[in-house]
Amino acid sequence: MHESGTMDSSPPPSSSSPGETQLSDIPEDLIREILVRVPPRCAVRLQTVSKLWLFIVSGREFRLRHTVLNPPVSPAAVLLCSSPFHDDLRIVPLACEATNFKTNVPLSIGAPGVLIVQSCNGLLLCRTWKTFGSSCDYYVFNPTTNQSSAVPRLAACEGRSSAAVFGLALAFDPSDSPFYKVVCVRGTDGPCRRFQIVVYSSKDRKWTNSTREFAAPFDMVFNNGVFWRGAVHWLSPSGSSLSFDIAQEDYGELPKLPARGDNSGMTGSRRFRYFGESGGHLYYFEIHGNMTARFTVFVIESDCSTWSPRYEVELDLMIRDFPEMVRKSNDPDDASNYYAFTTLLLLKRPQPSLVIHIPGKILSYDLGNKTVQNIYKVPPHEGKGHGKLHYSCLGAYEFFETLAPV
């Protein structure tokens, strides 16, 4: 009764709690439609709400649909490895306001001594350590869901073990399909330097031979493949290239690389510091010597006709704010200084940024306005035995959030 003495006509408060009882009243179809639209990491956390939500989010069909509806636009973090073989990954969020990131992600693939071969739109291609006279096993790992799947050995699938495997590459484009493919380059029983490509599909879980054999330059390294525009691309130390279009099963080449920027006139091995895809574009740059802190970032034009200079990087301008970059030579007869830095990744976030490691810090260098952001302070205990620079360009990977099943 109100203070005026009149009766309250409002309904009595509900005796049920606002927790599980109210959630149970929501139709399952509606829950599915809500959960399929939340970000991947949020969906993983929401699994703990109830058994029903766990059943929904962990289901393969739900994750396939979620992958297609929520393709990653830009990386959420950088994965760092202080040594080539590791059991976990250090996560460095790229947004200052980012929270709820775990510090480390365990590489739970059930095998010790794991080497990450490639990162591709949220999935990692990993392999075990190969000892003399043995073969290695490959796995696809999703760091968002902490799930992994072994890639079947070719010998087990086809009854062949004589052809040597030269490299595998991961092809995954969630804006096109929730399924991934693994491209394997192996030798043939014919002449030397003849190869064949075999493709593994996560959709039907089997290997398929490509239509024909091919030749490759003598120094082509097939464990550095980059997936871009439906094809896997490789570069060799001498600047040769090779491409394989997965859908068309056709071979090609990238445009000829620009002349070396060090004015040396040398035609030997190129010193690539980055070759990869970012924001739908294919970039590369090379650095010649640790006395050089200025270099050019090249991009392939949209018609794939040529490599064009896109950004001029001037890291020596950072010395005023980061004097720890300047190091003195250990040679007493050499009075010159050098710059201590490693270029880790090129990211689209939303403007292209270069992730740089200097002693004690991981920085993000905006290639457009040349501003610098400190994104990670390296603790002294990390990277034991690796000197002042704990991480190399071979130990940094993009982290995209995805529920893609492996």
C-alpha positions in Angstrom: 0.0 0.0 0.0 1.3 3.5 -0.9 1.7 6.2 1.7 -1.5 7.8 0.4 -3.4 4.7 1.4 -4.3 3.5 -2.1 -3.5 0.0 -3.3 -0.5 -0.6 -5.5 -1.7 -2.0 -8.8 1.8 -3.0 -10.1 2.6 -6.7 -10.2 4.5 -8.2 -7.4 8.3 -8.6 -7.9 9.3 -11.9 -9.4 10.6 -14.5 -6.9 13.0 -15.9 -9.5 16.6 -14.8 -9.6 17.9 -12.9 -12.7 20.4 -15.6 -13.5 19.9 -19.1 -14.9 16.1 -19.0 -14.7 15.8 -16.1 -17.1 18.4 -17.4 -19.5 16.5 -20.7 -19.7 13.5 -18.9 -21.0 15.3 -17.7 -24.1 14.7 -20.0 -27.1 17.8 -21.9 -28.2 17.5 -20.6 -31.8 17.6 -17.0 -30.5 20.6 -17.8 -28.3 22.4 -19.2 -31.4 21.6 -16.1 -33.4 23.0 -13.9 -30.6 26.1 -15.9 -30.0 27.0 -16.2 -33.7 27.3 -12.4 -33.8 29.6 -11.8 -30.9 33.4 -11.5 -31.3 35.3 -14.8 -31.1 37.0 -14.2 -27.8 33.7 -13.2 -26.2 32.1 -16.3 -27.5 34.8 -18.4 -26.0 34.2 -16.8 -22.6 30.4 -17.1 -22.9 30.8 -20.9 -23.1 31.0 -20.9 -19.3 27.4 -19.4 -18.9 25.7 -22.7 -19.0 25.9 -26.2 -20.4 23.7 -25.2 -23.3 25.9 -22.3 -24.3 28.9 -24.5 -24.1 27.2 -27.0 -26.3 26.3 -24.3 -28.8 29.6 -22.5 -29.0 31.8 -25.6 -29.1 29.7 -27.2 -31.9 31.5 -27.5 -35.3 28.6 -26.2 -37.4 28.3 -23.2 -35.1 32.0 -22.4 -35.4 31.9 -22.8 -39.2 29.1 -20.3 -39.5 30.7 -17.9 -37.0 33.9 -18.0 -39.0 32.1 -16.9 -42.2 30.0 -14.2 -40.5 33.0 -12.7 -38.5 36.1 -12.7 -40.8 39.0 -10.9 -39.1 39.6 -7.4 -40.3 42.9 -6.6 -38.5 45.1 -8.4 -36.1 44.2 -8.1 -32.4 47.6 -8.8 -31.1 51.2 -10.0 -31.9 52.3 -13.5 -30.9 55.9 -13.5 -29.7 58.3 -16.5 -29.3 61.7 -15.9 -27.6 63.2 -19.1 -29.1 62.5 -21.1 -32.3 61.1 -24.0 -30.3 58.6 -23.2 -27.6 55.7 -24.5 -25.5 53.8 -21.2 -25.3 53.4 -17.8 -27.0 53.5 -14.4 -25.5 50.5 -12.2 -26.5 51.0 -8.5 -27.0 47.7 -6.7 -27.6 47.8 -3.9 -30.2 45.0 -1.7 -28.7 45.8 0.2 -25.5 42.3 -0.4 -24.2 42.5 -4.2 -24.9 42.0 -6.2 -21.8 40.9 -9.8 -21.1 44.0 -11.1 -23.1 45.8 -13.9 -21.5 49.5 -13.3 -21.1 50.5 -16.6 -22.7 48.8 -19.1 -25.0 50.0 -22.7 -24.6 50.8 -24.5 -27.8 48.8 -27.6 -26.9 49.4 -29.9 -29.8 50.6 -32.8 -27.8 54.2 -32.7 -29.1 57.3 -31.1 -27.6 59.7 -28.9 -29.6 57.2 -27.0 -31.8 58.2 -24.7 -34.5 55.7 -22.2 -36.0 56.0 -22.2 -39.8 53.3 -19.7 -40.7 50.4 -17.5 -39.4 47.4 -17.1 -41.7 44.3 -15.2 -40.7 44.0 -16.6 -37.2 45.5 -20.1 -37.7 49.0 -21.2 -37.2 50.9 -23.9 -39.1 53.3 -25.7 -36.8 55.7 -28.5 -37.1 57.7 -30.7 -34.8 61.5 -30.7 -34.6 63.1 -32.9 -37.3 66.1 -34.9 -36.3 68.5 -36.5 -38.7 67.0 -39.5 -40.4 63.4 -38.7 -39.2 60.5 -36.8 -40.5 58.5 -34.1 -38.8 54.8 -33.8 -38.1 52.7 -30.8 -39.0 49.7 -29.4 -37.1 47.2 -26.5 -37.6 46.6 -24.6 -34.3 44.0 -22.1 -33.4 45.3 -19.9 -30.6 41.8 -18.3 -30.0 40.2 -21.7 -29.1 43.4 -23.5 -28.1 42.6 -26.3 -30.5 44.9 -28.2 -32.8 44.6 -30.8 -35.5 47.4 -33.0 -37.0 47.9 -32.8 -40.8 48.0 -36.4 -42.1 51.3 -37.6 -43.4 51.4 -38.0 -47.2 53.0 -41.4 -46.9 50.1 -42.6 -44.7 47.6 -41.2 -47.2 49.1 -42.4 -50.4 51.4 -45.3 -49.5 54.4 -43.2 -50.7 57.4 -42.3 -48.6 60.2 -41.9 -51.2 59.4 -38.3 -52.3 61.0 -35.7 -50.1 58.8 -32.9 -48.6 60.4 -29.5 -49.2 57.8 -27.3 -47.4 54.2 -26.8 -46.4 52.1 -23.6 -46.5 48.8 -22.7 -45.0 46.0 -21.2 -47.1 43.0 -19.8 -45.1 40.6 -17.0 -46.1 37.6 -16.9 -43.7 35.9 -14.3 -45.9 35.7 -16.9 -48.6 35.4 -20.2 -46.7 35.6 -21.5 -43.1 37.8 -24.3 -44.3 41.6 -24.2 -44.7 44.0 -25.9 -47.1 47.6 -27.0 -46.7 49.8 -26.7 -49.7 52.7 -29.2 -49.8 55.7 -29.1 -52.1 57.4 -32.4 -52.6 60.0 -33.9 -54.9 59.2 -36.3 -57.7 60.8 -39.5 -58.9 62.0 -37.8 -62.1 64.8 -35.3 -62.7 66.4 -33.2 -60.0 64.7 -29.9 -59.1 61.3 -31.2 -60.4 58.5 -30.8 -57.9 54.8 -31.6 -57.4 52.2 -29.8 -55.3 49.7 -31.8 -53.2 46.9 -30.0 -51.4 45.2 -31.0 -48.2 41.6 -29.8 -47.5 40.2 -29.6 -44.0 36.7 -29.9 -45.5 37.1 -33.5 -46.8 40.2 -34.4 -44.8 42.3 -35.7 -47.7 45.2 -34.9 -50.0 44.8 -34.2 -53.7 47.6 -34.1 -56.3 47.9 -31.1 -58.5 47.7 -31.6 -62.2 51.4 -31.4 -63.3 55.0 -31.2 -62.2 57.0 -28.0 -62.3 60.6 -26.8 -62.1 61.9 -24.3 -59.6 65.0 -22.1 -59.1 67.9 -23.9 -57.4 67.7 -21.7 -54.3 63.9 -21.6 -53.8 63.0 -22.1 -50.1 59.6 -23.6 -49.8 59.1 -23.2 -46.1 58.5 -19.4 -46.4 55.2 -19.4 -48.3 52.8 -16.4 -48.1 49.1 -16.8 -48.9 47.6 -13.9 -50.9 44.7 -13.6 -53.3 44.0 -17.3 -53.4 47.6 -18.3 -54.2 50.7 -19.3 -52.2 53.8 -17.2 -53.1 57.5 -17.9 -52.5 60.7 -15.8 -52.8 64.2 -17.1 -53.0 67.3 -15.4 -51.5 68.4 -14.5 -55.0 65.1 -12.8 -55.8 63.4 -15.4 -57.8 59.7 -16.1 -57.2 57.1 -18.7 -57.7 53.3 -18.7 -57.2 50.7 -21.5 -57.1 47.0 -20.6 -57.6 45.1 -23.2 -55.5 41.7 -23.0 -57.3 43.1 -22.9 -60.8 46.0 -25.3 -60.0 48.2 -23.0 -62.1 51.8 -21.7 -61.6 53.1 -18.2 -62.0 55.6 -15.7 -60.8 55.6 -12.4 -58.9 56.8 -9.2 -60.6 60.6 -8.8 -60.7 62.0 -7.3 -57.5 63.4 -3.8 -57.7 67.1 -3.3 -57.7 68.9 -3.5 -54.4 68.7 -0.2 -52.5 72.3 -0.3 -51.1 73.9 0.9 -54.4 76.4 -1.9 -54.1 75.8 -3.3 -57.6 75.9 -6.8 -56.0 73.7 -9.5 -57.4 74.0 -12.1 -54.6 71.5 -13.1 -52.0 68.8 -10.6 -51.0 68.5 -9.8 -47.3 64.7 -9.9 -46.8 63.4 -8.6 -43.5 59.7 -9.0 -44.4 57.7 -10.7 -47.1 54.0 -11.0 -46.3 50.4 -10.0 -46.7 48.8 -7.2 -44.7 45.4 -5.6 -45.2 44.9 -7.3 -48.6 48.3 -6.1 -49.9 51.6 -7.9 -50.5 54.6 -6.1 -49.0 58.3 -6.7 -48.8 61.4 -4.8 -47.7 65.0 -5.6 -47.1 67.7 -4.1 -44.9 71.4 -4.1 -45.7 73.6 -4.0 -42.5 73.0 -2.9 -39.0 74.3 0.6 -39.8 71.2 1.2 -41.9 68.0 2.5 -40.3 66.4 3.8 -43.4 64.8 1.6 -46.0 61.9 1.4 -48.4 58.7 -0.7 -48.0 57.5 -2.0 -51.4 54.0 -3.2 -52.3 52.7 -5.0 -55.4 50.3 -2.9 -57.5 46.7 -4.0 -57.7 47.2 -5.2 -61.3 50.2 -7.3 -60.1 52.4 -5.6 -62.7 55.2 -4.3 -60.5 56.6 -3.7 -57.0 56.2 0.0 -56.1 57.8 2.0 -53.3 55.0 2.7 -50.8 56.7 3.9 -47.5 60.0 5.4 -46.6 61.1 4.2 -43.1 63.4 6.5 -41.1 64.1 4.7 -37.8 67.2 6.9 -37.1 64.8 9.7 -36.3 63.7 7.7 -33.2 67.1 8.0 -31.6 66.2 11.1 -29.6 63.3 9.3 -27.9 65.0 5.9 -27.8 68.7 6.4 -27.3 69.1 2.8 -26.3 69.0 1.9 -30.0 72.5 3.2 -30.5 75.2 0.7 -29.6 79.0 0.9 -29.8 81.0 -1.6 -31.6 82.8 -4.3 -29.6 85.8 -3.9 -31.8 88.2 -1.5 -30.1 89.6 -0.4 -33.4 86.1 0.5 -34.7 84.8 3.8 -33.4 81.5 3.6 -35.3 78.1 3.0 -33.8 75.3 0.7 -35.0 71.6 0.5 -34.5 70.1 -2.3 -32.3 66.7 -3.1 -33.7 64.7 -5.9 -35.3 61.7 -5.4 -37.6 59.2 -8.1 -36.6 56.0 -7.5 -38.6 54.1 -5.2 -40.9 50.5 -4.8 -39.7 47.3 -3.1 -40.9 45.7 -1.5 -37.8 44.0 0.5 -39.4 47.0 2.3 -40.9 50.0 0.2 -41.9 52.4 -0.1 -38.9 55.8 -1.7 -38.5 56.3 -3.6 -35.3 59.9 -3.0 -34.2 61.9 -4.5 -31.4 64.6 -2.4 -29.7 66.4 -3.3 -26.5 63.8 -3.7 -23.8 60.8 -2.6 -25.8 58.4 -3.6 -28.6 57.2 -0.6 -30.6 54.6 0.1 -33.2 55.8 2.6 -35.9 53.0 4.2 -38.0 54.3 4.2 -41.6 52.1 7.1 -42.6 52.7 9.8 -39.9 55.9 8.2 -38.5 54.7 8.2 -35.0 55.8 5.6 -32.4 53.8 3.8 -29.8 55.3 1.6 -27.1 53.2 -1.6 -27.0 55.3 -3.9 -24.8 58.1 -3.6 -22.2 60.2 -6.7 -22.4 60.9 -8.1 -18.9 64.6 -8.8 -18.2 64.0 -12.5 -17.7 62.6 -13.1 -21.2 64.8 -14.4 -24.0 67.7 -15.7 -22.0 70.7 -16.2 -24.1 69.5 -13.9 -26.9 71.3 -10.7 -25.8 69.5 -7.4 -25.7 67.1 -8.2 -28.6 65.1 -11.2 -27.4 62.8 -11.6 -30.4 63.6 -11.9 -34.1 61.6 -11.6 -37.3 61.3 -15.4 -37.2 59.6 -15.2 -33.8 56.7 -12.8 -34.3 53.3 -13.7 -35.8 50.0 -11.9 -36.3 47.1 -12.9 -34.0 43.6 -12.8 -35.5 40.6 -13.8 -33.5 38.6 -16.7 -35.1 36.5 -19.6 -34.0 37.5 -21.5 -37.2 37.6 -25.3 -36.4 40.8 -27.1 -37.2 
